[in-house]
Amino acid sequence: MDKDLYKKEYNYIFVQSGGNGCIVSINRFKPCTKINTLQEQTLLKERIMKTIVHEIGHSLGLPHCSDPNCIMFFSNWLGDTDRKSKFFCEKCKEKLVK
């Protein structure tokens, strides 16, 4: 979806999930320029992938993580999404195994 999603306590949200479904808004993921370069396409795909993996983590029972490099870290803005890894930290991996 390329429209903003909203929730009462936030200005906007990247994703809304619950039950058996999930909606991801790519509106805020898009680079600011109107130039559609390979680098910008790659950045957009990476942001979408990180968000989907994060939501899959929730569906598997993982809460948000305090490690800013972990994929389960809460993204309050795109800088958080861009900074964090696309992988689970060791603590989150351990929780998944249990």
C-alpha positions in Angstrom: 0.0 0.0 0.0 1.4 3.4 -0.8 -0.8 5.5 1.5 0.0 6.3 5.2 -1.4 4.2 7.9 -2.4 5.8 11.2 -2.9 4.7 14.8 -4.2 6.9 17.6 -1.0 7.2 19.6 1.3 7.7 16.5 1.6 10.3 13.7 1.8 7.4 11.3 2.8 3.7 11.3 4.7 1.6 8.9 2.6 -1.6 9.4 -0.6 -2.8 11.0 -0.8 -6.5 11.9 -3.1 -8.7 13.9 -4.7 -12.1 13.6 -3.8 -13.7 10.3 -3.0 -10.6 8.4 -0.7 -7.7 8.0 -0.7 -4.4 6.0 2.6 -2.7 5.2 2.5 0.9 3.9 5.5 1.7 1.7 4.6 5.4 1.5 7.2 6.5 4.1 9.8 4.0 2.8 10.2 5.7 -0.5 13.4 7.8 -0.9 12.7 11.6 -1.0 13.9 12.2 -4.5 11.8 11.6 -7.6 14.8 10.0 -9.3 14.3 6.2 -9.5 17.8 4.9 -9.3 18.9 1.3 -8.7 20.3 2.5 -5.3 16.8 3.9 -4.3 15.1 0.7 -5.5 17.4 -1.4 -3.4 16.8 0.8 -0.4 13.1 0.6 -0.8 13.2 -3.2 -1.1 15.5 -3.5 2.0 13.1 -1.4 4.1 10.1 -3.5 3.0 12.0 -6.7 3.7 13.1 -5.6 7.2 9.6 -4.6 8.1 8.1 -8.0 6.9 10.8 -10.0 8.7 10.1 -7.9 11.9 6.4 -8.7 11.7 7.0 -12.4 11.1 9.1 -12.2 14.3 6.0 -10.9 16.1 3.8 -13.6 14.6 6.3 -16.1 16.1 6.0 -14.6 19.5 8.9 -12.2 19.7 8.5 -8.8 21.4 10.4 -5.7 20.5 14.1 -5.9 21.3 16.2 -3.3 23.0 19.2 -4.0 20.7 19.1 -1.2 18.0 20.9 -3.5 15.5 18.3 -6.3 15.9 15.6 -6.7 13.3 13.1 -6.8 16.2 14.0 -3.3 17.4 11.0 -0.9 17.2 11.4 1.5 14.3 10.1 4.9 15.3 11.4 6.5 12.1 13.2 5.4 8.9 16.6 6.0 10.5 15.9 3.1 12.9 14.9 0.8 10.0 17.9 1.8 7.9 20.3 1.4 10.8 19.2 -2.0 12.1 20.3 -5.3 10.7 18.1 -7.6 8.7 18.9 -10.4 11.2 17.8 -11.4 14.6 20.2 -10.7 17.5 21.5 -13.7 19.5 18.9 -13.2 22.3 16.0 -13.2 19.8 17.4 -16.2 18.0 17.5 -18.1 21.4 13.8 -17.1 22.0 12.9 -18.5 18.6 14.5 -21.8 19.3 12.6 -22.3 22.6 
